[in-house]
């Protein structure tokens, strides 16, 4: 089968790009002809390089607008040029493709964070994206929309006018061969590299959006847990400086910042528990990666989290509050004192196993087989 993926990024570890890259790798392994339509094909590769501060945000906004307009025109040409029987799948921005993967609902994210009207009005890109996606779902641009969670599927059907027969749910997956529990020596080595004592409790946070994903809640909770260290993966230097400035000297000594790194596995290896007290998520990959790595998880009940986690000795689903995070960390620390680490690692990995990329990629292939013959997209 020929599969064209349309995405503004294809790099592992970049959210949308990580999903596109994982699907591409699995389909190639199965012998399919997988092709890319990305920033280069859209003509906006010059906007893809990251930049700090205001310049970086402006570049991101320009790329989204370009990929949504010029990129749409070029992507539709690429789709029309495919032979019969080929399938096109779009991951973000462009209004083209037989299948669209909804990686998150912007309005849901803004409402979850509070002050919805102010957040929407202060950023014109939010308004542009909302109007674009209203058109996407109501005009029948795509044959099928894949949602990563039941909650996002309900939102698109109930609020965006997406016909229910064109909505399906396929969650993200996890590389079970890549994310594996660390051995005791690997754990010690990872902690030594980060400057973390060998026998303390370690919570890890992974994400570039500190506020939305709840880093302030974790840091506030850690201030009351002197036996816990925190590893923060992600963020720009400016974000890190701002977050660090709010910490007391005692807490700052227990927080370890890695910045943006291409591979979070060393940070996961050094840790006991992932903490993701997010205001909104669709299907957080990092939760699955942490479970596959044998970590416990504290997370808020957003997106697919309630479908993946239950309150037990492996995970805690908590309120979006400092108390919720603190109590979740204390409960899991207590379970580590009575349950051998190797048992907790095995239970966590079992929780991730049903969402391997092998199964997810096959779910997409099954979906492709049931699509109508490819047609020219409507304008």
C-alpha positions as CSV (number, residue, x, y, z in Angstrom):
1,X,0.0,0.0,0.0
2,X,1.2,3.5,-0.8
3,X,0.7,5.8,2.3
4,X,1.3,9.6,2.1
5,X,1.7,11.2,5.5
6,X,1.1,15.0,5.7
7,X,2.7,16.5,8.8
8,X,4.5,19.7,9.8
9,X,7.1,17.6,11.6
10,X,8.4,14.0,11.5
11,X,10.9,13.9,14.4
12,X,10.7,11.4,17.2
13,X,10.0,13.1,20.6
14,X,8.1,16.0,19.1
15,X,4.5,15.0,19.8
16,X,2.8,15.1,16.4
17,X,6.1,14.4,14.7
18,X,6.8,11.5,17.0
19,X,3.5,9.9,16.1
20,X,4.1,10.3,12.4
21,X,7.6,8.9,12.7
22,X,6.5,5.9,14.7
23,X,3.7,5.0,12.2
24,X,6.1,5.5,9.3
25,X,8.7,3.1,10.8
26,X,6.2,0.4,11.5
27,X,4.5,0.6,8.1
28,X,7.9,0.5,6.4
29,X,8.8,-2.6,8.4
30,X,5.6,-4.2,7.1
31,X,6.7,-3.5,3.5
32,X,4.4,-0.5,2.7
33,X,5.5,2.4,0.5
34,X,5.4,5.3,3.0
35,X,5.9,8.9,1.7
36,X,6.2,12.2,3.4
37,X,4.7,15.7,2.8
38,X,6.4,17.9,5.3
39,X,7.8,21.5,5.7
40,X,10.1,21.1,2.7
41,X,7.3,20.0,0.4
42,X,5.0,22.7,1.7
43,X,7.7,25.3,1.1
44,X,8.1,26.4,4.7
45,X,11.2,24.5,5.8
46,X,12.9,27.9,6.6
47,X,10.3,28.3,9.4
48,X,10.9,24.9,11.0
49,X,14.1,25.7,12.9
50,X,13.4,26.5,16.6
51,X,14.1,29.9,17.9
52,X,13.9,31.4,21.5
53,X,11.4,33.9,22.8
54,X,9.1,36.1,20.7
55,X,11.0,35.2,17.5
56,X,10.3,31.5,18.1
57,X,6.6,32.1,18.8
58,X,6.3,34.2,15.7
59,X,8.1,31.6,13.6
60,X,5.8,28.9,14.9
61,X,2.7,31.0,14.1
62,X,3.9,31.7,10.6
63,X,4.6,28.0,10.0
64,X,1.1,27.0,11.2
65,X,-0.5,29.6,8.9
66,X,1.7,28.7,5.9
67,X,1.1,25.0,6.3
68,X,-2.7,25.6,6.7
69,X,-2.9,27.7,3.5
70,X,0.0,27.3,1.0
71,X,0.6,23.9,2.5
72,X,-3.0,22.9,1.9
73,X,-2.8,23.8,-1.8
74,X,0.5,21.8,-2.2
75,X,-0.7,18.9,-0.2
76,X,-3.9,18.5,-2.3
77,X,-1.7,18.5,-5.4
78,X,0.4,15.7,-3.9
79,X,-2.7,13.7,-3.0
80,X,-4.2,14.1,-6.5
81,X,-0.8,12.9,-7.9
82,X,-1.0,9.6,-6.0
83,X,-2.0,6.4,-7.9
84,X,-5.4,4.9,-7.3
85,X,-5.5,2.8,-4.1
86,X,-3.1,5.1,-2.2
87,X,-4.1,6.6,1.1
88,X,-3.2,10.0,2.5
89,X,-3.2,10.8,6.2
90,X,-2.8,14.3,7.7
91,X,-1.5,15.0,11.2
92,X,-1.9,18.7,11.6
93,X,-2.7,22.1,10.0
94,X,-3.2,21.2,6.3
95,X,-6.7,20.7,5.0
96,X,-6.0,17.7,2.9
97,X,-5.9,13.9,3.2
98,X,-8.3,11.0,3.3
99,X,-7.7,10.6,7.1
100,X,-7.1,13.3,9.6
101,X,-5.5,12.6,13.0
102,X,-6.9,14.9,15.7
103,X,-4.0,15.4,18.1
104,X,-6.0,17.6,20.4
105,X,-8.9,20.1,20.5
106,X,-7.6,23.7,21.0
107,X,-10.8,25.0,22.5
108,X,-10.9,22.2,25.1
109,X,-7.3,22.9,26.0
110,X,-8.0,26.6,26.5
111,X,-11.2,26.0,28.6
112,X,-9.3,23.5,30.8
113,X,-6.7,26.2,31.6
114,X,-9.3,28.8,32.6
115,X,-10.0,32.4,31.4
116,X,-11.0,31.0,28.0
117,X,-12.1,34.2,26.3
118,X,-8.9,36.0,27.3
119,X,-6.6,33.1,26.2
120,X,-8.4,33.0,22.8
121,X,-8.3,36.7,22.2
122,X,-4.7,37.4,23.2
123,X,-3.4,35.0,20.6
124,X,-4.8,35.5,17.1
125,X,-3.4,32.1,16.0
126,X,-5.9,30.5,18.4
127,X,-8.8,32.2,16.5
128,X,-7.4,31.2,13.1
129,X,-6.9,27.6,14.2
130,X,-10.5,27.4,15.6
131,X,-12.1,28.7,12.4
132,X,-9.9,26.5,10.3
133,X,-10.9,23.4,12.2
134,X,-14.6,24.2,12.2
135,X,-14.3,24.2,8.5
136,X,-12.3,21.0,8.5
137,X,-14.9,19.0,10.5
138,X,-18.1,20.5,9.0
139,X,-17.1,20.6,5.4
140,X,-16.2,17.0,5.0
141,X,-12.5,17.7,4.1
142,X,-11.5,14.2,5.3
143,X,-13.2,10.9,4.9
144,X,-12.5,9.9,8.5
145,X,-11.2,11.7,11.6
146,X,-9.1,9.6,14.0
147,X,-9.3,10.8,17.7
148,X,-6.8,9.8,20.3
149,X,-9.4,9.5,23.1
150,X,-13.1,9.0,23.6
151,X,-13.4,12.5,25.2
152,X,-12.0,14.3,22.1
153,X,-14.2,12.2,19.8
154,X,-17.3,13.3,21.8
155,X,-16.2,16.9,21.6
156,X,-15.8,16.9,17.8
157,X,-19.2,15.2,17.3
158,X,-21.0,17.3,19.9
159,X,-19.4,20.7,19.5
160,X,-17.8,20.8,16.0
161,X,-20.5,19.1,14.0
162,X,-18.4,16.1,12.9
163,X,-20.8,13.3,11.8
164,X,-20.4,10.4,14.1
165,X,-20.0,7.9,11.3
166,X,-16.8,9.7,10.3
167,X,-15.2,9.6,13.7
168,X,-13.1,6.8,15.2
169,X,-10.8,6.4,18.2
170,X,-7.3,5.0,17.8
171,X,-4.9,5.9,20.7
172,X,-1.2,6.6,20.3
173,X,1.2,3.8,20.9
174,X,4.5,3.1,22.6
175,X,7.8,1.5,21.5
176,X,7.9,-1.5,23.8
177,X,11.4,-2.5,22.5
178,X,12.8,1.0,23.0
179,X,11.3,1.9,26.4
180,X,12.2,-0.8,28.9
181,X,12.8,-0.8,32.6
182,X,16.2,0.2,33.7
183,X,18.5,-2.2,35.5
184,X,19.9,-1.2,38.9
185,X,23.2,-0.3,37.4
186,X,21.6,1.7,34.6
187,X,19.5,3.5,37.2
188,X,22.6,4.4,39.3
189,X,24.5,5.6,36.2
190,X,21.6,7.8,35.1
191,X,21.3,9.3,38.5
192,X,25.0,10.0,38.7
193,X,24.9,11.7,35.3
194,X,22.2,14.0,36.6
195,X,23.8,14.7,40.0
196,X,21.0,12.9,41.9
197,X,21.8,10.9,45.1
198,X,21.4,7.1,44.8
199,X,18.7,6.4,47.4
200,X,16.2,9.3,47.1
201,X,12.8,9.3,45.5
202,X,12.8,10.9,42.0
203,X,9.8,12.3,40.1
204,X,10.2,13.2,36.5
205,X,8.3,15.8,34.4
206,X,8.4,15.7,30.6
207,X,7.0,18.5,28.5
208,X,7.7,21.9,26.9
209,X,4.5,23.7,28.1
210,X,5.3,24.1,31.8
211,X,2.0,25.8,32.7
212,X,-0.5,23.7,30.8
213,X,1.2,20.4,31.8
214,X,1.3,21.4,35.5
215,X,5.0,21.8,36.4
216,X,4.2,24.5,38.9
217,X,2.0,22.1,40.8
218,X,4.7,19.4,40.9
219,X,7.3,21.9,42.1
220,X,4.9,23.2,44.8
221,X,4.1,19.6,45.9
222,X,7.9,18.8,46.0
223,X,8.5,21.7,48.4
224,X,6.6,19.6,51.0
225,X,8.4,16.4,50.2
226,X,12.0,16.9,51.2
227,X,12.8,13.3,50.3
228,X,11.9,13.8,46.7
229,X,14.0,15.1,43.8
230,X,12.5,16.3,40.5
231,X,13.9,15.9,37.0
232,X,12.4,18.4,34.5
233,X,12.8,17.4,30.8
234,X,12.0,20.1,28.2
235,X,11.5,23.8,28.1
236,X,13.5,26.7,26.6
237,X,16.3,28.4,28.6
238,X,13.9,31.3,29.2
239,X,11.2,29.0,30.6
240,X,13.7,27.2,32.9
241,X,15.1,30.5,34.2
242,X,11.5,31.7,35.0
243,X,10.5,28.5,36.7
244,X,13.8,28.3,38.7
245,X,13.4,31.9,39.9
246,X,10.3,31.0,41.9
247,X,12.0,28.2,43.9
248,X,13.5,28.4,47.3
249,X,17.1,27.5,47.7
250,X,16.2,24.2,49.4
251,X,13.8,23.1,46.6
252,X,16.1,24.4,43.8
253,X,18.8,22.0,45.1
254,X,16.5,19.1,44.5
255,X,15.3,20.1,41.0
256,X,17.4,19.0,38.0
257,X,16.8,20.6,34.6
258,X,17.8,18.9,31.3
259,X,16.2,21.3,28.9
260,X,15.2,20.0,25.5
261,X,16.8,16.6,24.8
262,X,16.1,14.2,21.9
263,X,15.7,11.1,24.0
264,X,14.1,11.1,27.5
265,X,15.1,7.5,28.4
266,X,18.1,8.4,30.6
267,X,15.8,10.8,32.6
268,X,13.2,8.0,32.9
269,X,15.9,5.5,33.9
270,X,16.9,7.8,36.8
271,X,13.3,8.2,38.1
272,X,10.7,6.3,40.1
273,X,7.6,8.1,39.0
274,X,6.4,10.3,36.1
275,X,4.2,13.3,37.1
276,X,1.9,14.8,34.5
277,X,-0.7,17.1,36.3
278,X,-1.9,18.5,33.0
279,X,-4.9,20.7,32.4
280,X,-5.5,19.1,29.0
281,X,-4.1,16.2,27.0
282,X,-5.5,14.1,24.2
283,X,-3.3,11.0,24.5
284,X,0.0,11.7,26.2
285,X,2.7,9.5,24.8
286,X,4.9,10.2,27.8
287,X,2.5,8.3,30.1
288,X,2.8,5.2,27.9
289,X,6.6,5.6,27.6
290,X,6.9,5.9,31.4
291,X,4.8,2.8,32.0
292,X,6.8,0.8,29.5
293,X,9.9,2.0,31.3
294,X,8.6,0.5,34.5
295,X,7.8,3.9,36.2
296,X,4.8,4.7,38.4
297,X,2.6,7.5,37.2
298,X,0.8,10.4,38.8
299,X,-1.6,12.2,36.3
300,X,-4.8,14.1,36.1
301,X,-7.9,12.6,34.5
302,X,-7.4,14.2,31.1
303,X,-7.8,12.6,27.6
304,X,-6.9,9.0,27.6
305,X,-5.5,8.9,31.1
306,X,-8.7,7.5,32.7
307,X,-8.7,4.7,30.0
308,X,-5.1,3.8,30.9
309,X,-4.7,4.3,34.6
310,X,-6.5,3.2,37.8
311,X,-5.6,4.0,41.4
312,X,-3.3,1.2,42.6
313,X,0.3,0.7,43.5
314,X,1.4,1.7,39.9
315,X,-0.6,4.8,39.3
316,X,-2.6,7.6,40.8
317,X,-5.2,9.7,39.0
318,X,-5.4,12.9,40.9
319,X,-7.1,16.3,41.1
320,X,-5.5,19.3,39.3
321,X,-4.1,20.7,42.5
322,X,-1.0,20.8,44.6
323,X,-2.7,18.6,47.2
324,X,-3.6,16.0,44.5
325,X,-0.1,15.8,43.3
326,X,1.4,15.6,46.7
327,X,-1.0,12.9,47.9
328,X,-0.4,10.9,44.7
329,X,3.4,11.0,45.2
330,X,3.1,10.0,48.9
331,X,0.8,7.1,48.0
332,X,3.2,5.7,45.4
333,X,6.2,6.2,47.6
334,X,4.5,4.1,50.2
335,X,3.8,1.3,47.7
336,X,7.5,1.3,46.8
337,X,8.4,0.7,50.4
338,X,6.4,-2.6,50.5
339,X,6.5,-3.9,46.9
340,X,9.8,-4.9,45.3
341,X,10.8,-2.6,42.4
342,X,11.0,-5.4,39.9
343,X,7.3,-6.2,40.6
344,X,6.2,-2.6,40.2
345,X,8.2,-2.4,36.9
346,X,6.5,-5.5,35.6
347,X,3.0,-4.2,36.5
348,X,3.6,-0.8,34.9
349,X,4.9,-2.4,31.7
350,X,1.9,-4.7,31.5
351,X,-0.3,-1.6,31.6
352,X,1.4,-0.2,28.5
353,X,1.5,-3.4,26.5
354,X,-1.9,-3.2,24.9
355,X,-0.9,0.1,23.2
356,X,2.2,-1.0,21.4
357,X,2.9,0.7,18.1
358,X,2.5,-2.6,16.3
359,X,-1.1,-2.8,17.3
360,X,-1.8,0.9,16.7
361,X,-0.2,0.8,13.2
362,X,-2.3,-2.2,12.3
363,X,-5.4,-0.4,13.5
364,X,-4.7,2.3,11.0
365,X,-4.1,-0.2,8.2
366,X,-7.4,-1.8,9.0
367,X,-9.0,1.6,8.8
368,X,-7.4,2.3,5.4
369,X,-8.8,-0.9,3.9
370,X,-12.3,0.3,4.6
371,X,-12.0,3.8,3.0
372,X,-13.9,4.7,-0.1
373,X,-11.8,5.0,-3.3
374,X,-9.7,8.1,-3.1
375,X,-11.4,11.2,-4.5
376,X,-10.3,14.8,-5.2
377,X,-10.7,16.8,-2.0
378,X,-13.3,19.5,-2.0
379,X,-12.2,23.2,-1.9
